[in-house]
Amino acid sequence: MINQTWKPTTGGILSIIAGVPTATGGIILALLATGVASLGAIFWMIPGMENVPVLPGILGGLGIFLGLIAILPIGVGAVAIAGGVYALKRRRWGLALAGTICALLTVTVLGIPALIFVVLGKDEFEASPVPAVITEAEQ
């Protein structure tokens, strides 16, 4: 096995550090969306508001919109965290690379060195246990 250097470890740590606040921000946005949509539902229960459906409808729609927007940072942050973990383990270079690319999209200052370190440490990752192509001789 090739000597292990600090490059994939550092890239993985930077990727995790970039992914955690992004995923956390997405979760907070999803919770805010839930609160806004719930507020719209509460307005429906206030006596006299059944004749004014605009405000509850707007709040409900805004809650759904914010909830849909929250999916993106949660997903990108989760991929950055997972890629960082795989970079620390030096397994699945493709997923580690995807994680550092997501880290690059979220916190560029951390994502650039994370991407560089993971790419430079590619030789330290384990080979895939499944061959990419099975030839007739191997069957």
N, CA, C and O atoms as CSV, one atom per row, in Angstrom:
chain,resi,resn,atom,element,x,y,z
A,1,MET,N,N,0.840,-1.185,0.000
A,1,MET,CA,C,0.000,0.000,0.000
A,1,MET,C,C,0.877,1.239,0.000
A,1,MET,O,O,1.984,1.238,0.540
A,2,ILE,N,N,0.376,2.267,-0.599
A,2,ILE,CA,C,1.095,3.532,-0.692
A,2,ILE,C,C,1.080,4.218,0.670
A,2,ILE,O,O,0.121,4.104,1.433
A,3,ASN,N,N,2.168,4.933,0.956
A,3,ASN,CA,C,2.234,5.671,2.220
A,3,ASN,C,C,1.107,6.688,2.297
A,3,ASN,O,O,0.783,7.362,1.319
A,4,GLN,N,N,0.530,6.779,3.458
A,4,GLN,CA,C,-0.555,7.731,3.642
A,4,GLN,C,C,0.023,9.100,3.990
A,4,GLN,O,O,0.896,9.227,4.849
A,5,THR,N,N,-0.485,10.112,3.305
A,5,THR,CA,C,-0.057,11.479,3.577
A,5,THR,C,C,-1.199,12.235,4.247
A,5,THR,O,O,-2.259,11.670,4.518
A,6,TRP,N,N,-0.974,13.479,4.502
A,6,TRP,CA,C,-1.967,14.324,5.164
A,6,TRP,C,C,-3.008,14.866,4.201
A,6,TRP,O,O,-4.020,15.410,4.644
A,7,LYS,N,N,-2.795,14.737,2.901
A,7,LYS,CA,C,-3.649,15.405,1.918
A,7,LYS,C,C,-5.113,14.954,1.967
A,7,LYS,O,O,-5.987,15.808,2.114
A,8,PRO,N,N,-5.430,13.644,1.849
A,8,PRO,CA,C,-6.851,13.267,1.914
A,8,PRO,C,C,-7.482,13.555,3.275
A,8,PRO,O,O,-8.663,13.888,3.361
A,9,THR,N,N,-6.694,13.424,4.326
A,9,THR,CA,C,-7.224,13.716,5.658
A,9,THR,C,C,-7.603,15.189,5.773
A,9,THR,O,O,-8.689,15.519,6.249
A,10,THR,N,N,-6.716,16.064,5.341
A,10,THR,CA,C,-6.992,17.493,5.395
A,10,THR,C,C,-8.162,17.857,4.487
A,10,THR,O,O,-9.029,18.641,4.875
A,11,GLY,N,N,-8.192,17.292,3.284
A,11,GLY,CA,C,-9.308,17.547,2.372
A,11,GLY,C,C,-10.633,17.085,2.960
A,11,GLY,O,O,-11.646,17.770,2.827
A,12,GLY,N,N,-10.629,15.921,3.613
A,12,GLY,CA,C,-11.850,15.420,4.241
A,12,GLY,C,C,-12.320,16.297,5.385
A,12,GLY,O,O,-13.515,16.561,5.521
A,13,ILE,N,N,-11.397,16.743,6.199
A,13,ILE,CA,C,-11.762,17.610,7.327
A,13,ILE,C,C,-12.327,18.933,6.815
A,13,ILE,O,O,-13.330,19.420,7.337
A,14,LEU,N,N,-11.696,19.513,5.804
A,14,LEU,CA,C,-12.197,20.772,5.237
A,14,LEU,C,C,-13.576,20.591,4.610
A,14,LEU,O,O,-14.429,21.475,4.702
A,15,SER,N,N,-13.788,19.443,3.974
A,15,SER,CA,C,-15.086,19.173,3.371
A,15,SER,C,C,-16.172,19.052,4.440
A,15,SER,O,O,-17.274,19.573,4.270
A,16,ILE,N,N,-15.866,18.377,5.522
A,16,ILE,CA,C,-16.833,18.245,6.622
A,16,ILE,C,C,-17.119,19.607,7.249
A,16,ILE,O,O,-18.270,19.939,7.532
A,17,ILE,N,N,-16.063,20.391,7.462
A,17,ILE,CA,C,-16.245,21.719,8.062
A,17,ILE,C,C,-17.113,22.599,7.162
A,17,ILE,O,O,-17.897,23.404,7.665
A,18,ALA,N,N,-16.986,22.461,5.848
A,18,ALA,CA,C,-17.809,23.250,4.927
A,18,ALA,C,C,-19.235,22.718,4.859
A,18,ALA,O,O,-20.168,23.497,4.664
A,19,GLY,N,N,-19.425,21.415,5.015
A,19,GLY,CA,C,-20.749,20.815,4.867
A,19,GLY,C,C,-21.658,20.990,6.060
A,19,GLY,O,O,-22.873,21.108,5.899
A,20,VAL,N,N,-21.091,21.010,7.259
A,20,VAL,CA,C,-21.921,21.077,8.471
A,20,VAL,C,C,-22.747,22.364,8.545
A,20,VAL,O,O,-23.955,22.276,8.766
A,21,PRO,N,N,-22.165,23.549,8.374
A,21,PRO,CA,C,-23.020,24.746,8.460
A,21,PRO,C,C,-24.034,24.835,7.320
A,21,PRO,O,O,-25.116,25.397,7.494
A,22,THR,N,N,-23.690,24.284,6.157
A,22,THR,CA,C,-24.636,24.312,5.043
A,22,THR,C,C,-25.841,23.438,5.338
A,22,THR,O,O,-26.982,23.865,5.162
A,23,ALA,N,N,-25.590,22.212,5.786
A,23,ALA,CA,C,-26.697,21.314,6.125
A,23,ALA,C,C,-27.498,21.865,7.304
A,23,ALA,O,O,-28.726,21.775,7.316
A,24,THR,N,N,-26.815,22.429,8.282
A,24,THR,CA,C,-27.508,23.006,9.433
A,24,THR,C,C,-28.390,24.181,9.009
A,24,THR,O,O,-29.521,24.312,9.477
A,25,GLY,N,N,-27.876,25.026,8.131
A,25,GLY,CA,C,-28.678,26.139,7.628
A,25,GLY,C,C,-29.906,25.659,6.869
A,25,GLY,O,O,-30.978,26.254,6.975
A,26,GLY,N,N,-29.750,24.582,6.103
A,26,GLY,CA,C,-30.890,24.009,5.396
A,26,GLY,C,C,-31.940,23.457,6.347
A,26,GLY,O,O,-33.140,23.604,6.112
A,27,ILE,N,N,-31.485,22.820,7.424
A,27,ILE,CA,C,-32.421,22.292,8.425
A,27,ILE,C,C,-33.160,23.435,9.110
A,27,ILE,O,O,-34.366,23.349,9.342
A,28,ILE,N,N,-32.436,24.504,9.434
A,28,ILE,CA,C,-33.079,25.668,10.057
A,28,ILE,C,C,-34.103,26.287,9.101
A,28,ILE,O,O,-35.184,26.693,9.527
A,29,LEU,N,N,-33.767,26.360,7.818
A,29,LEU,CA,C,-34.710,26.889,6.827
A,29,LEU,C,C,-35.944,25.994,6.729
A,29,LEU,O,O,-37.059,26.497,6.589
A,30,ALA,N,N,-35.759,24.681,6.800
A,30,ALA,CA,C,-36.904,23.767,6.759
A,30,ALA,C,C,-37.792,23.957,7.994
A,30,ALA,O,O,-39.018,23.920,7.891
A,31,LEU,N,N,-37.177,24.158,9.145
A,31,LEU,CA,C,-37.968,24.406,10.356
A,31,LEU,C,C,-38.720,25.732,10.251
A,31,LEU,O,O,-39.869,25.829,10.681
A,32,LEU,N,N,-38.078,26.747,9.684
A,32,LEU,CA,C,-38.747,28.026,9.477
A,32,LEU,C,C,-39.927,27.862,8.525
A,32,LEU,O,O,-40.990,28.446,8.736
A,33,ALA,N,N,-39.731,27.065,7.477
A,33,ALA,CA,C,-40.817,26.823,6.521
A,33,ALA,C,C,-41.991,26.143,7.205
A,33,ALA,O,O,-43.146,26.464,6.927
A,34,THR,N,N,-41.702,25.204,8.097
A,34,THR,CA,C,-42.761,24.528,8.832
A,34,THR,C,C,-43.525,25.517,9.711
A,34,THR,O,O,-44.751,25.459,9.804
A,35,GLY,N,N,-42.794,26.420,10.351
A,35,GLY,CA,C,-43.437,27.422,11.199
A,35,GLY,C,C,-44.307,28.382,10.407
A,35,GLY,O,O,-45.403,28.736,10.843
A,36,VAL,N,N,-43.828,28.801,9.253
A,36,VAL,CA,C,-44.611,29.725,8.420
A,36,VAL,C,C,-45.876,29.038,7.922
A,36,VAL,O,O,-46.958,29.625,7.953
A,37,ALA,N,N,-45.743,27.791,7.461
A,37,ALA,CA,C,-46.924,27.068,6.981
A,37,ALA,C,C,-47.905,26.808,8.121
A,37,ALA,O,O,-49.119,26.858,7.919
A,38,SER,N,N,-47.391,26.532,9.306
A,38,SER,CA,C,-48.272,26.318,10.466
A,38,SER,C,C,-48.992,27.597,10.850
A,38,SER,O,O,-50.155,27.566,11.252
A,39,LEU,N,N,-48.304,28.719,10.728
A,39,LEU,CA,C,-48.936,29.995,11.031
A,39,LEU,C,C,-50.093,30.261,10.073
A,39,LEU,O,O,-51.135,30.782,10.471
A,40,GLY,N,N,-49.899,29.897,8.810
A,40,GLY,CA,C,-50.992,30.026,7.851
A,40,GLY,C,C,-52.176,29.155,8.224
A,40,GLY,O,O,-53.325,29.567,8.063
A,41,ALA,N,N,-51.905,27.938,8.729
A,41,ALA,CA,C,-52.991,27.051,9.149
A,41,ALA,C,C,-53.689,27.589,10.390
A,41,ALA,O,O,-54.900,27.426,10.538
A,42,ILE,N,N,-52.942,28.227,11.281
A,42,ILE,CA,C,-53.541,28.792,12.495
A,42,ILE,C,C,-54.490,29.933,12.131
A,42,ILE,O,O,-55.545,30.092,12.744
A,43,PHE,N,N,-54.101,30.732,11.122
A,43,PHE,CA,C,-54.979,31.826,10.708
A,43,PHE,C,C,-56.325,31.326,10.213
A,43,PHE,O,O,-57.332,32.022,10.351
A,44,TRP,N,N,-56.358,30.123,9.636
A,44,TRP,CA,C,-57.628,29.564,9.176
A,44,TRP,C,C,-58.580,29.320,10.340
A,44,TRP,O,O,-59.797,29.348,10.159
A,45,MET,N,N,-58.038,29.082,11.533
A,45,MET,CA,C,-58.879,28.751,12.686
A,45,MET,C,C,-59.382,29.983,13.430
A,45,MET,O,O,-60.247,29.856,14.296
A,46,ILE,N,N,-58.870,31.160,13.122
A,46,ILE,CA,C,-59.312,32.380,13.796
A,46,ILE,C,C,-60.698,32.750,13.283
A,46,ILE,O,O,-60.909,32.818,12.072
A,47,PRO,N,N,-61.638,32.989,14.178
A,47,PRO,CA,C,-62.984,33.362,13.728
A,47,PRO,C,C,-62.943,34.641,12.894
A,47,PRO,O,O,-62.284,35.613,13.264
A,48,GLY,N,N,-63.637,34.629,11.792
A,48,GLY,CA,C,-63.695,35.776,10.906
A,48,GLY,C,C,-62.667,35.733,9.796
A,48,GLY,O,O,-62.794,36.470,8.818
A,49,MET,N,N,-61.640,34.882,9.917
A,49,MET,CA,C,-60.610,34.805,8.873
A,49,MET,C,C,-61.020,33.903,7.711
A,49,MET,O,O,-60.371,33.894,6.665
A,50,GLU,N,N,-62.111,33.137,7.902
A,50,GLU,CA,C,-62.532,32.263,6.807
A,50,GLU,C,C,-63.015,33.062,5.599
A,50,GLU,O,O,-63.076,32.534,4.488
A,51,ASN,N,N,-63.359,34.330,5.812
A,51,ASN,CA,C,-63.782,35.184,4.704
A,51,ASN,C,C,-62.602,35.886,4.025
A,51,ASN,O,O,-62.760,36.501,2.970
A,52,VAL,N,N,-61.410,35.788,4.645
A,52,VAL,CA,C,-60.213,36.431,4.096
A,52,VAL,C,C,-59.153,35.337,3.877
A,52,VAL,O,O,-58.222,35.215,4.673
A,53,PRO,N,N,-59.288,34.550,2.815
A,53,PRO,CA,C,-58.375,33.421,2.632
A,53,PRO,C,C,-57.008,33.799,2.062
A,53,PRO,O,O,-56.158,32.928,1.878
A,54,VAL,N,N,-56.785,35.078,1.782
A,54,VAL,CA,C,-55.541,35.476,1.124
A,54,VAL,C,C,-54.338,35.277,2.039
A,54,VAL,O,O,-53.356,34.660,1.627
A,55,LEU,N,N,-54.389,35.782,3.264
A,55,LEU,CA,C,-53.242,35.703,4.166
A,55,LEU,C,C,-52.879,34.258,4.511
A,55,LEU,O,O,-51.707,33.901,4.401
A,56,PRO,N,N,-53.820,33.413,4.921
A,56,PRO,CA,C,-53.437,32.023,5.193
A,56,PRO,C,C,-52.898,31.307,3.952
A,56,PRO,O,O,-51.977,30.496,4.048
A,57,GLY,N,N,-53.472,31.610,2.801
A,57,GLY,CA,C,-52.996,30.993,1.567
A,57,GLY,C,C,-51.582,31.427,1.221
A,57,GLY,O,O,-50.769,30.616,0.779
A,58,ILE,N,N,-51.290,32.704,1.420
A,58,ILE,CA,C,-49.942,33.212,1.140
A,58,ILE,C,C,-48.940,32.582,2.092
A,58,ILE,O,O,-47.864,32.157,1.671
A,59,LEU,N,N,-49.286,32.521,3.376
A,59,LEU,CA,C,-48.362,31.931,4.347
A,59,LEU,C,C,-48.127,30.448,4.075
A,59,LEU,O,O,-47.003,29.961,4.200
A,60,GLY,N,N,-49.185,29.735,3.705
A,60,GLY,CA,C,-49.032,28.318,3.385
A,60,GLY,C,C,-48.160,28.116,2.163
A,60,GLY,O,O,-47.298,27.238,2.149
A,61,GLY,N,N,-48.378,28.921,1.141
A,61,GLY,CA,C,-47.561,28.834,-0.070
A,61,GLY,C,C,-46.109,29.206,0.187
A,61,GLY,O,O,-45.191,28.583,-0.348
A,62,LEU,N,N,-45.910,30.236,1.017
A,62,LEU,CA,C,-44.547,30.631,1.370
A,62,LEU,C,C,-43.846,29.520,2.142
A,62,LEU,O,O,-42.659,29.272,1.931
A,63,GLY,N,N,-44.560,28.862,3.022
A,63,GLY,CA,C,-43.977,27.743,3.776
A,63,GLY,C,C,-43.561,26.602,2.866
A,63,GLY,O,O,-42.489,26.023,3.041
A,64,ILE,N,N,-44.402,26.278,1.898
A,64,ILE,CA,C,-44.060,25.216,0.942
A,64,ILE,C,C,-42.849,25.635,0.100
A,64,ILE,O,O,-41.952,24.826,-0.139
A,65,PHE,N,N,-42.821,26.868,-0.341
A,65,PHE,CA,C,-41.703,27.378,-1.142
A,65,PHE,C,C,-40.391,27.313,-0.360
A,65,PHE,O,O,-39.377,26.855,-0.886
A,66,LEU,N,N,-40.409,27.768,0.892
A,66,LEU,CA,C,-39.196,27.716,1.710
A,66,LEU,C,C,-38.768,26.274,1.983
A,66,LEU,O,O,-37.575,25.973,2.022
A,67,GLY,N,N,-39.737,25.391,2.168
A,67,GLY,CA,C,-39.418,23.982,2.385
A,67,GLY,C,C,-38.744,23.360,1.178
A,67,GLY,O,O,-37.816,22.564,1.324
A,68,LEU,N,N,-39.203,23.719,-0.015
A,68,LEU,CA,C,-38.574,23.198,-1.223
A,68,LEU,C,C,-37.168,23.758,-1.409
A,68,LEU,O,O,-36.264,23.051,-1.856
A,69,ILE,N,N,-36.992,25.018,-1.067
A,69,ILE,CA,C,-35.658,25.622,-1.165
A,69,ILE,C,C,-34.706,24.972,-0.156
A,69,ILE,O,O,-33.512,24.861,-0.434
A,70,ALA,N,N,-35.197,24.549,0.988
A,70,ALA,CA,C,-34.345,23.963,2.027
A,70,ALA,C,C,-33.750,22.625,1.609
A,70,ALA,O,O,-32.751,22.189,2.181
A,71,ILE,N,N,-34.344,21.972,0.627
A,71,ILE,CA,C,-33.837,20.665,0.198
A,71,ILE,C,C,-32.418,20.789,-0.359
A,71,ILE,O,O,-31.584,19.917,-0.113
A,72,LEU,N,N,-32.138,21.844,-1.095
A,72,LEU,CA,C,-30.837,22.004,-1.742
A,72,LEU,C,C,-29.676,22.098,-0.742
A,72,LEU,O,O,-28.730,21.320,-0.862
A,73,PRO,N,N,-29.701,23.012,0.238
A,73,PRO,CA,C,-28.559,23.056,1.161
A,73,PRO,C,C,-28.446,21.810,2.030
A,73,PRO,O,O,-27.339,21.425,2.407
A,74,ILE,N,N,-29.555,21.180,2.352
A,74,ILE,CA,C,-29.472,19.946,3.139
A,74,ILE,C,C,-28.767,18.868,2.316
A,74,ILE,O,O,-27.887,18.172,2.821
A,75,GLY,N,N,-29.155,18.734,1.054
A,75,GLY,CA,C,-28.545,17.717,0.200
A,75,GLY,C,C,-27.079,17.981,-0.086
A,75,GLY,O,O,-26.251,17.075,0.008
A,76,VAL,N,N,-26.752,19.218,-0.434
A,76,VAL,CA,C,-25.362,19.566,-0.748
A,76,VAL,C,C,-24.487,19.418,0.495
A,76,VAL,O,O,-23.366,18.917,0.407
A,77,GLY,N,N,-24.990,19.851,1.649
A,77,GLY,CA,C,-24.223,19.703,2.886
A,77,GLY,C,C,-24.024,18.246,3.260
A,77,GLY,O,O,-22.950,17.869,3.730
A,78,ALA,N,N,-25.046,17.420,3.057
A,78,ALA,CA,C,-24.924,16.000,3.375
A,78,ALA,C,C,-23.907,15.309,2.472
A,78,ALA,O,O,-23.143,14.462,2.935
A,79,VAL,N,N,-23.892,15.663,1.197
A,79,VAL,CA,C,-22.901,15.071,0.284
A,79,VAL,C,C,-21.493,15.533,0.668
A,79,VAL,O,O,-20.552,14.741,0.616
A,80,ALA,N,N,-21.338,16.787,1.047
A,80,ALA,CA,C,-20.030,17.287,1.471
A,80,ALA,C,C,-19.549,16.559,2.723
A,80,ALA,O,O,-18.371,16.218,2.828
A,81,ILE,N,N,-20.447,16.321,3.664
A,81,ILE,CA,C,-20.070,15.609,4.887
A,81,ILE,C,C,-19.714,14.153,4.572
A,81,ILE,O,O,-18.698,13.643,5.046
A,82,ALA,N,N,-20.548,13.490,3.774
A,82,ALA,CA,C,-20.274,12.087,3.421
A,82,ALA,C,C,-18.970,11.969,2.640
A,82,ALA,O,O,-18.175,11.062,2.890
A,83,GLY,N,N,-18.748,12.878,1.700
A,83,GLY,CA,C,-17.495,12.862,0.949
A,83,GLY,C,C,-16.292,13.086,1.840
A,83,GLY,O,O,-15.244,12.472,1.635
A,84,GLY,N,N,-16.428,13.957,2.827
A,84,GLY,CA,C,-15.340,14.181,3.772
A,84,GLY,C,C,-15.039,12.943,4.606
A,84,GLY,O,O,-13.880,12.635,4.882
A,85,VAL,N,N,-16.079,12.246,5.000
A,85,VAL,CA,C,-15.873,11.006,5.775
A,85,VAL,C,C,-15.157,9.961,4.922
A,85,VAL,O,O,-14.240,9.293,5.400
A,86,TYR,N,N,-15.568,9.815,3.665
A,86,TYR,CA,C,-14.907,8.853,2.787
A,86,TYR,C,C,-13.476,9.276,2.466
A,86,TYR,O,O,-12.619,8.417,2.261
A,87,ALA,N,N,-13.204,10.557,2.418
A,87,ALA,CA,C,-11.828,11.011,2.221
A,87,ALA,C,C,-10.981,10.673,3.445
A,87,ALA,O,O,-9.817,10.296,3.304
A,88,LEU,N,N,-11.548,10.804,4.641
A,88,LEU,CA,C,-10.805,10.429,5.849
A,88,LEU,C,C,-10.509,8.935,5.877
A,88,LEU,O,O,-9.440,8.518,6.324
A,89,LYS,N,N,-11.455,8.130,5.401
A,89,LYS,CA,C,-11.267,6.673,5.364
A,89,LYS,C,C,-10.438,6.221,4.161
A,89,LYS,O,O,-9.987,5.078,4.101
A,90,ARG,N,N,-10.244,7.138,3.200
A,90,ARG,CA,C,-9.538,6.844,1.958
A,90,ARG,C,C,-10.224,5.731,1.160
A,90,ARG,O,O,-9.571,4.823,0.646
A,91,ARG,N,N,-11.520,5.820,1.072
A,91,ARG,CA,C,-12.322,4.881,0.300
A,91,ARG,C,C,-13.236,5.672,-0.629
A,91,ARG,O,O,-13.587,6.817,-0.345
A,92,ARG,N,N,-13.610,5.056,-1.725
A,92,ARG,CA,C,-14.532,5.637,-2.708
A,92,ARG,C,C,-14.126,7.046,-3.108
A,92,ARG,O,O,-14.742,8.037,-2.715
A,93,TRP,N,N,-13.077,7.098,-3.897
A,93,TRP,CA,C,-12.542,8.386,-4.303
A,93,TRP,C,C,-13.580,9.238,-5.018
A,93,TRP,O,O,-13.599,10.457,-4.845
A,94,GLY,N,N,-14.437,8.624,-5.810
A,94,GLY,CA,C,-15.462,9.381,-6.527
A,94,GLY,C,C,-16.408,10.107,-5.592
A,94,GLY,O,O,-16.762,11.259,-5.839
A,95,LEU,N,N,-16.823,9.445,-4.519
A,95,LEU,CA,C,-17.709,10.099,-3.555
A,95,LEU,C,C,-16.954,11.176,-2.775
A,95,LEU,O,O,-17.508,12.232,-2.470
A,96,ALA,N,N,-15.698,10.907,-2.458
A,96,ALA,CA,C,-14.900,11.941,-1.783
A,96,ALA,C,C,-14.740,13.163,-2.681
A,96,ALA,O,O,-14.797,14.298,-2.209
A,97,LEU,N,N,-14.541,12.929,-3.975
A,97,LEU,CA,C,-14.433,14.036,-4.916
A,97,LEU,C,C,-15.749,14.803,-5.019
A,97,LEU,O,O,-15.750,16.034,-5.035
A,98,ALA,N,N,-16.867,14.085,-5.088
A,98,ALA,CA,C,-18.177,14.743,-5.136
A,98,ALA,C,C,-18.402,15.580,-3.876
A,98,ALA,O,O,-18.948,16.681,-3.946
A,99,GLY,N,N,-17.981,15.055,-2.733
A,99,GLY,CA,C,-18.124,15.804,-1.482
A,99,GLY,C,C,-17.317,17.085,-1.467
A,99,GLY,O,O,-17.784,18.115,-0.980
A,100,THR,N,N,-16.098,17.026,-2.003
A,100,THR,CA,C,-15.293,18.249,-2.025
A,100,THR,C,C,-15.829,19.252,-3.048
A,100,THR,O,O,-15.695,20.461,-2.860
A,101,ILE,N,N,-16.434,18.754,-4.125
A,101,ILE,CA,C,-17.063,19.675,-5.082
A,101,ILE,C,C,-18.254,20.372,-4.422
A,101,ILE,O,O,-18.460,21.570,-4.618
A,102,CYS,N,N,-19.037,19.621,-3.642
A,102,CYS,CA,C,-20.143,20.249,-2.903
A,102,CYS,C,C,-19.619,21.229,-1.866
A,102,CYS,O,O,-20.226,22.275,-1.638
A,103,ALA,N,N,-18.494,20.899,-1.234
A,103,ALA,CA,C,-17.884,21.837,-0.289
A,103,ALA,C,C,-17.433,23.101,-1.011
A,103,ALA,O,O,-17.517,24.201,-0.464
A,104,LEU,N,N,-16.955,22.937,-2.239
A,104,LEU,CA,C,-16.548,24.081,-3.050
A,104,LEU,C,C,-17.738,24.982,-3.356
A,104,LEU,O,O,-17.604,26.205,-3.384
A,105,LEU,N,N,-18.904,24.376,-3.585
A,105,LEU,CA,C,-20.109,25.155,-3.878
A,105,LEU,C,C,-20.635,25.897,-2.648
A,105,LEU,O,O,-21.292,26.930,-2.781
A,106,THR,N,N,-20.351,25.378,-1.463
A,106,THR,CA,C,-20.923,25.982,-0.258
A,106,THR,C,C,-20.004,27.025,0.354
A,106,THR,O,O,-20.381,28.191,0.475
A,107,VAL,N,N,-18.812,26.618,0.738
A,107,VAL,CA,C,-17.844,27.532,1.357
A,107,VAL,C,C,-16.587,27.471,0.493
A,107,VAL,O,O,-15.728,26.615,0.703
A,108,THR,N,N,-16.481,28.364,-0.463
A,108,THR,CA,C,-15.424,28.310,-1.469
A,108,THR,C,C,-14.034,28.353,-0.853
A,108,THR,O,O,-13.121,27.685,-1.339
A,109,VAL,N,N,-13.863,29.122,0.201
A,109,VAL,CA,C,-12.549,29.257,0.835
A,109,VAL,C,C,-12.053,27.908,1.368
A,109,VAL,O,O,-10.853,27.636,1.337
A,110,LEU,N,N,-12.952,27.079,1.846
A,110,LEU,CA,C,-12.581,25.749,2.323
A,110,LEU,C,C,-12.653,24.708,1.212
A,110,LEU,O,O,-11.907,23.729,1.231
A,111,GLY,N,N,-13.531,24.907,0.260
A,111,GLY,CA,C,-13.738,23.921,-0.792
A,111,GLY,C,C,-12.583,23.819,-1.770
A,111,GLY,O,O,-12.272,22.726,-2.241
A,112,ILE,N,N,-11.944,24.932,-2.083
A,112,ILE,CA,C,-10.829,24.902,-3.039
A,112,ILE,C,C,-9.679,24.049,-2.513
A,112,ILE,O,O,-9.229,23.146,-3.219
A,113,PRO,N,N,-9.182,24.302,-1.293
A,113,PRO,CA,C,-8.098,23.429,-0.828
A,113,PRO,C,C,-8.557,21.985,-0.592
A,113,PRO,O,O,-7.774,21.055,-0.786
A,114,ALA,N,N,-9.803,21.787,-0.179
A,114,ALA,CA,C,-10.297,20.423,0.010
A,114,ALA,C,C,-10.265,19.663,-1.305
A,114,ALA,O,O,-9.845,18.507,-1.349
A,115,LEU,N,N,-10.705,20.306,-2.368
A,115,LEU,CA,C,-10.700,19.672,-3.693
A,115,LEU,C,C,-9.273,19.374,-4.145
A,115,LEU,O,O,-8.995,18.288,-4.654
A,116,ILE,N,N,-8.392,20.309,-3.964
A,116,ILE,CA,C,-6.991,20.116,-4.378
A,116,ILE,C,C,-6.364,18.964,-3.599
A,116,ILE,O,O,-5.696,18.115,-4.190
A,117,PHE,N,N,-6.566,18.920,-2.289
A,117,PHE,CA,C,-5.938,17.877,-1.480
A,117,PHE,C,C,-6.481,16.489,-1.805
A,117,PHE,O,O,-5.722,15.521,-1.838
A,118,VAL,N,N,-7.776,16.384,-2.043
A,118,VAL,CA,C,-8.352,15.075,-2.371
A,118,VAL,C,C,-7.881,14.616,-3.749
A,118,VAL,O,O,-7.601,13.433,-3.946
A,119,VAL,N,N,-7.794,15.533,-4.693
A,119,VAL,CA,C,-7.305,15.161,-6.027
A,119,VAL,C,C,-5.834,14.743,-5.966
A,119,VAL,O,O,-5.443,13.762,-6.599
A,120,LEU,N,N,-5.019,15.479,-5.210
A,120,LEU,CA,C,-3.605,15.115,-5.095
A,120,LEU,C,C,-3.405,13.791,-4.355
A,120,LEU,O,O,-2.412,13.099,-4.582
A,121,GLY,N,N,-4.334,13.440,-3.482
A,121,GLY,CA,C,-4.214,12.190,-2.733
A,121,GLY,C,C,-4.961,11.027,-3.358
A,121,GLY,O,O,-5.219,10.034,-2.678
A,122,LYS,N,N,-5.314,11.118,-4.626
A,122,LYS,CA,C,-6.112,10.072,-5.280
A,122,LYS,C,C,-5.453,8.700,-5.198
A,122,LYS,O,O,-6.150,7.698,-5.038
A,123,ASP,N,N,-4.140,8.634,-5.302
A,123,ASP,CA,C,-3.442,7.349,-5.278
A,123,ASP,C,C,-3.548,6.631,-3.935
A,123,ASP,O,O,-3.286,5.430,-3.861
A,124,GLU,N,N,-3.922,7.336,-2.883
A,124,GLU,CA,C,-4.014,6.725,-1.558
A,124,GLU,C,C,-5.352,6.040,-1.300
A,124,GLU,O,O,-5.502,5.342,-0.298
A,125,PHE,N,N,-6.321,6.230,-2.187
A,125,PHE,CA,C,-7.642,5.637,-1.998
A,125,PHE,C,C,-7.618,4.182,-2.434
A,125,PHE,O,O,-6.901,3.803,-3.360
A,126,GLU,N,N,-8.431,3.362,-1.735
A,126,GLU,CA,C,-8.525,1.946,-2.075
A,126,GLU,C,C,-9.181,1.782,-3.435
A,126,GLU,O,O,-10.028,2.579,-3.839
A,127,ALA,N,N,-8.772,0.739,-4.123
A,127,ALA,CA,C,-9.394,0.439,-5.407
A,127,ALA,C,C,-10.792,-0.105,-5.165
A,127,ALA,O,O,-11.075,-0.672,-4.109
A,128,SER,N,N,-11.651,0.069,-6.134
A,128,SER,CA,C,-13.028,-0.419,-6.022
A,128,SER,C,C,-13.030,-1.937,-5.968
A,128,SER,O,O,-12.324,-2.573,-6.750
A,129,PRO,N,N,-13.812,-2.544,-5.059
A,129,PRO,CA,C,-13.840,-4.004,-4.967
A,129,PRO,C,C,-14.555,-4.658,-6.144
A,129,PRO,O,O,-14.401,-5.857,-6.372
A,130,VAL,N,N,-15.333,-3.885,-6.891
A,130,VAL,CA,C,-16.060,-4.407,-8.031
A,130,VAL,C,C,-15.369,-3.935,-9.301
A,130,VAL,O,O,-15.189,-2.732,-9.488
A,131,PRO,N,N,-14.975,-4.863,-10.185
A,131,PRO,CA,C,-14.310,-4.417,-11.407
A,131,PRO,C,C,-15.272,-3.641,-12.295
A,131,PRO,O,O,-16.465,-3.939,-12.353
A,132,ALA,N,N,-14.739,-2.649,-12.980
A,132,ALA,CA,C,-15.584,-1.810,-13.823
A,132,ALA,C,C,-16.090,-2.572,-15.043
A,132,ALA,O,O,-17.239,-2.399,-15.451
A,133,VAL,N,N,-15.236,-3.419,-15.627
A,133,VAL,CA,C,-15.612,-4.182,-16.813
A,133,VAL,C,C,-15.198,-5.629,-16.599
A,133,VAL,O,O,-14.069,-5.907,-16.192
A,134,ILE,N,N,-16.100,-6.535,-16.871
A,134,ILE,CA,C,-15.797,-7.961,-16.771
A,134,ILE,C,C,-15.569,-8.477,-18.186
A,134,ILE,O,O,-16.459,-8.409,-19.033
A,135,THR,N,N,-14.383,-8.989,-18.431
A,135,THR,CA,C,-14.073,-9.499,-19.758
A,135,THR,C,C,-14.544,-10.941,-19.879
A,135,THR,O,O,-14.905,-11.570,-18.884
A,136,GLU,N,N,-14.538,-11.461,-21.106
A,136,GLU,CA,C,-14.981,-12.840,-21.327
A,136,GLU,C,C,-14.034,-13.826,-20.665
A,136,GLU,O,O,-14.468,-14.890,-20.224
A,137,ALA,N,N,-12.752,-13.498,-20.586
A,137,ALA,CA,C,-11.797,-14.406,-19.961
A,137,ALA,C,C,-12.037,-14.535,-18.458
A,137,ALA,O,O,-11.734,-15.576,-17.873
A,138,GLU,N,N,-12.573,-13.497,-17.831
A,138,GLU,CA,C,-12.808,-13.538,-16.384
A,138,GLU,C,C,-14.116,-14.239,-16.031
A,138,GLU,O,O,-14.352,-14.553,-14.864
A,139,GLN,N,N,-14.964,-14.487,-17.019
A,139,GLN,CA,C,-16.260,-15.119,-16.725
A,139,GLN,C,C,-16.130,-16.559,-16.553
A,139,GLN,O,O,-17.121,-17.243,-16.301
